[in-house]
Amino acid sequence: MKFSPKIFNSHPKSDGDFFLGMKSILGFKPKDLKVYKKAFLHRSVNKRDTEGNPMNYERLEFLGDAMLGTIISKHLYKAVPAGDEGYLTKMRSKIVSRKHLNALGKDLDLLKHVESRIPKSHFGENIHGNVFEALVGAIYLDRGYKYCEKFIHEKVIEPYVDIEQLEGKVISYKSLVIEWCQKQKKTFCYDVYEDTGNDALKHFAVKLTIGERILAKARATSKKKAEEKASKRAYFALQRHMEDS
């Protein structure tokens, strides 16, 4: 009996390697490899479909973000029956924070599968979380809600979601400082300016003034990071007052 070589060679070796890589990450066999490949396609590749629409992971990232939010919300709703809307929203934000999603993407080593014309060393930190969200979106399109929920439970909820630990986790020191200042009717000001240091990357410096006092200074590679860094220093300087108020 003769077999057509097409049966064994219908996919190039790269597809086989990618299939095995995805199977290892997902814990199940992917059906539609094309949708997973799109989840790792950076916009710099500049690919388009037959109708001329851009092909990259960004639309899948949007879908995956929505699926993550829905499934995490469902879990919290069941796990914390006494939690009100505000509490549940804060807990969800902690679980799906950019820092946490970036860590998940790194743990799964997703970056090695990304197709790009930009050297991977030039990517910002957030690509790890962006691709993780795109992968969740791909799972939903390929296998539906149940597989998507199972993947998030196994990769996110079971290993990382501890309600007691999350309750004490701060996701934004700036928000805490501003909330305290408003509650205490204190004026505050973040004076941000471009740093003229000799660093290879441009830095920003910030002075955080509360009332008449400069309470903290910091510098970082973005305004947002510099403000958060200064806020964290101010928080620890004011922690006793904050906890007593």
C-alpha positions as CSV (number, residue, x, y, z in Angstrom):
1,M,0.0,0.0,0.0
2,K,1.4,3.4,-1.0
3,F,1.0,6.6,0.9
4,S,1.1,10.0,-0.6
5,P,4.0,12.0,0.8
6,K,1.6,15.0,1.0
7,I,0.0,13.3,4.1
8,F,3.3,13.6,5.9
9,N,4.6,16.8,4.4
10,S,1.4,19.0,4.3
11,H,3.0,21.4,6.8
12,P,6.6,22.7,6.9
13,K,8.9,21.8,9.8
14,S,8.4,25.3,11.3
15,D,4.7,24.6,11.6
16,G,5.4,21.3,13.4
17,D,7.8,23.1,15.8
18,F,5.3,25.8,16.4
19,F,2.5,23.3,17.0
20,L,4.5,21.5,19.6
21,G,5.5,24.8,21.2
22,M,1.9,25.8,21.5
23,K,0.7,22.4,22.7
24,S,3.3,22.6,25.5
25,I,2.2,26.1,26.6
26,L,-1.6,25.5,26.2
27,G,-1.8,22.0,27.7
28,F,-4.0,20.9,24.7
29,K,-3.7,20.6,21.0
30,P,-4.4,23.7,19.0
31,K,-6.8,23.3,16.0
32,D,-6.2,26.4,14.0
33,L,-2.5,27.2,13.9
34,K,-3.1,30.4,11.9
35,V,-4.9,32.2,14.7
36,Y,-2.1,31.3,17.1
37,K,0.5,32.5,14.6
38,K,-1.3,35.8,14.4
39,A,-1.1,36.1,18.2
40,F,2.7,36.2,17.9
41,L,2.9,38.5,14.9
42,H,4.3,42.0,15.6
43,R,3.0,44.9,13.5
44,S,6.6,45.6,12.3
45,V,6.3,42.5,10.0
46,N,3.6,44.6,8.1
47,K,1.6,41.6,6.9
48,R,-2.0,41.9,5.5
49,D,-4.7,39.5,4.8
50,T,-6.4,38.9,1.4
51,E,-8.7,41.9,2.0
52,G,-5.8,44.2,2.9
53,N,-6.4,44.3,6.6
54,P,-3.4,44.5,8.9
55,M,-2.3,41.2,10.5
56,N,-0.8,41.3,13.9
57,Y,-1.5,40.4,17.5
58,E,-3.2,43.7,18.5
59,R,-6.8,42.8,17.8
60,L,-6.3,39.5,19.5
61,E,-4.8,41.4,22.5
62,F,-8.1,43.4,22.7
63,L,-10.1,40.2,22.7
64,G,-7.9,38.5,25.2
65,D,-8.1,41.4,27.6
66,A,-11.9,41.2,27.6
67,M,-11.8,37.4,28.1
68,L,-9.3,37.7,31.0
69,G,-11.5,40.4,32.6
70,T,-14.7,38.3,32.3
71,I,-13.2,35.0,33.6
72,I,-11.3,36.7,36.5
73,S,-14.5,38.6,37.4
74,K,-16.5,35.3,37.4
75,H,-13.9,33.7,39.7
76,L,-13.8,36.6,42.1
77,Y,-17.6,36.8,42.2
78,K,-17.8,33.1,43.3
79,A,-14.7,33.1,45.5
80,V,-15.6,36.3,47.5
81,P,-19.4,36.3,48.1
82,A,-19.1,39.2,50.6
83,G,-17.1,41.4,48.3
84,D,-18.9,44.5,47.0
85,E,-18.4,46.0,43.5
86,G,-15.6,48.3,44.5
87,Y,-13.7,45.5,46.3
88,L,-14.1,43.1,43.4
89,T,-13.0,45.7,40.9
90,K,-9.8,46.5,42.9
91,M,-9.0,42.8,43.2
92,R,-9.5,42.2,39.5
93,S,-7.2,45.2,38.7
94,K,-4.5,43.6,40.8
95,I,-4.7,40.3,39.1
96,V,-4.7,41.7,35.5
97,S,-2.2,44.5,36.2
98,R,0.3,45.1,33.5
99,K,3.1,44.1,35.8
100,H,1.5,40.8,36.6
101,L,0.6,40.0,32.9
102,N,4.2,40.8,31.9
103,A,5.4,38.3,34.5
104,L,3.1,35.7,33.1
105,G,4.3,36.3,29.6
106,K,7.9,35.9,30.8
107,D,7.2,32.7,32.8
108,L,5.7,31.1,29.6
109,D,8.7,32.4,27.5
110,L,6.2,33.8,24.9
111,L,8.7,36.2,23.4
112,K,10.7,33.4,21.7
113,H,7.7,32.8,19.4
114,V,7.2,36.4,18.4
115,E,7.8,37.2,14.7
116,S,9.1,40.7,14.2
117,R,11.5,42.8,12.2
118,I,12.6,44.6,15.3
119,P,15.3,43.0,17.4
120,K,13.7,41.6,20.5
121,S,16.2,43.4,22.7
122,H,14.5,46.6,21.6
123,F,11.0,45.7,22.8
124,G,9.5,47.4,25.9
125,E,8.6,45.4,28.9
126,N,4.9,45.4,28.1
127,I,5.2,43.1,25.0
128,H,5.2,40.1,27.4
129,G,1.8,40.9,28.7
130,N,0.4,42.1,25.4
131,V,1.3,38.7,23.8
132,F,-0.1,36.8,26.7
133,E,-3.5,38.6,26.2
134,A,-3.3,37.9,22.4
135,L,-2.7,34.2,23.2
136,V,-5.9,34.2,25.4
137,G,-7.8,35.8,22.5
138,A,-6.5,33.1,20.1
139,I,-7.6,30.3,22.5
140,Y,-11.1,31.8,22.6
141,L,-11.3,31.9,18.8
142,D,-9.8,28.5,18.3
143,R,-11.5,26.5,21.1
144,G,-14.2,28.6,22.7
145,Y,-15.0,29.9,26.2
146,K,-14.5,26.6,28.2
147,Y,-10.9,26.0,26.9
148,C,-10.1,29.7,27.5
149,E,-11.5,29.5,31.1
150,K,-9.5,26.3,31.8
151,F,-6.3,27.9,30.5
152,I,-6.7,31.0,32.7
153,H,-7.5,28.9,35.7
154,E,-4.4,26.8,35.2
155,K,-2.0,29.5,34.2
156,V,-3.3,32.5,36.2
157,I,-5.8,31.7,39.0
158,E,-4.4,28.5,40.5
159,P,-0.7,29.5,40.7
160,Y,-1.0,33.2,41.4
161,V,-4.4,34.3,42.8
162,D,-4.3,34.3,46.6
163,I,-7.1,36.5,47.9
164,E,-5.4,37.4,51.3
165,Q,-2.1,38.3,49.6
166,L,-3.9,40.3,46.9
167,E,-5.8,42.3,49.5
168,G,-2.4,43.7,50.8
169,K,-0.9,44.3,47.4
170,V,-0.5,47.9,46.3
171,I,-0.9,48.5,42.5
172,S,-0.6,52.3,42.5
173,Y,1.2,54.3,45.2
174,K,0.2,57.4,43.3
175,S,-3.5,56.6,43.7
176,L,-3.0,56.0,47.4
177,V,-1.1,59.3,47.9
178,I,-3.7,61.3,46.0
179,E,-6.6,59.7,47.8
180,W,-5.0,60.4,51.1
181,C,-4.3,64.1,50.2
182,Q,-7.8,64.6,49.0
183,K,-9.2,63.0,52.2
184,Q,-7.0,65.2,54.4
185,K,-7.7,68.3,52.2
186,K,-4.0,68.7,51.5
187,T,-2.6,70.2,48.3
188,F,-0.2,68.2,46.2
189,C,1.8,68.7,43.1
190,Y,3.9,66.4,40.8
191,D,6.5,68.7,39.2
192,V,7.9,66.6,36.3
193,Y,10.8,67.8,34.1
194,E,13.2,66.2,31.6
195,D,16.4,65.1,33.3
196,T,19.6,66.3,31.6
197,G,21.8,63.5,32.9
198,N,24.3,61.5,30.9
199,D,22.2,58.4,30.6
200,A,21.9,56.6,27.3
201,L,18.1,56.7,27.6
202,K,16.2,59.9,28.3
203,H,15.1,60.3,31.9
204,F,12.5,62.3,33.7
205,A,12.7,63.7,37.2
206,V,9.9,64.5,39.5
207,K,9.4,66.4,42.8
208,L,6.3,65.6,44.8
209,T,5.2,68.4,47.0
210,I,2.5,67.9,49.6
211,G,1.4,71.1,51.3
212,E,4.5,73.3,51.4
213,R,6.9,70.5,51.7
214,I,8.8,68.6,49.0
215,L,8.2,65.1,50.3
216,A,9.9,62.9,47.6
217,K,12.1,63.0,44.5
218,A,12.6,60.4,41.9
219,R,13.8,59.8,38.3
220,A,13.0,57.2,35.7
221,T,12.7,56.6,32.0
222,S,9.1,57.8,31.7
223,K,7.0,60.4,33.5
224,K,4.6,57.8,34.7
225,K,7.4,55.6,36.3
226,A,9.0,58.7,37.9
227,E,5.7,59.8,39.5
228,E,5.0,56.3,40.8
229,K,8.5,56.0,42.2
230,A,8.2,59.3,44.0
231,S,4.8,58.3,45.2
232,K,6.1,55.1,46.7
233,R,8.8,57.0,48.6
234,A,6.2,59.5,49.8
235,Y,3.9,56.7,50.9
236,F,6.5,55.1,53.1
237,A,7.4,58.5,54.5
238,L,3.7,59.1,55.4
239,Q,2.6,55.5,56.1
240,R,2.1,56.0,59.8
241,H,-0.1,59.1,59.2
242,M,-2.0,57.3,56.4
243,E,-2.8,54.3,58.6
244,D,-3.9,56.5,61.5
245,S,-6.2,58.6,59.4
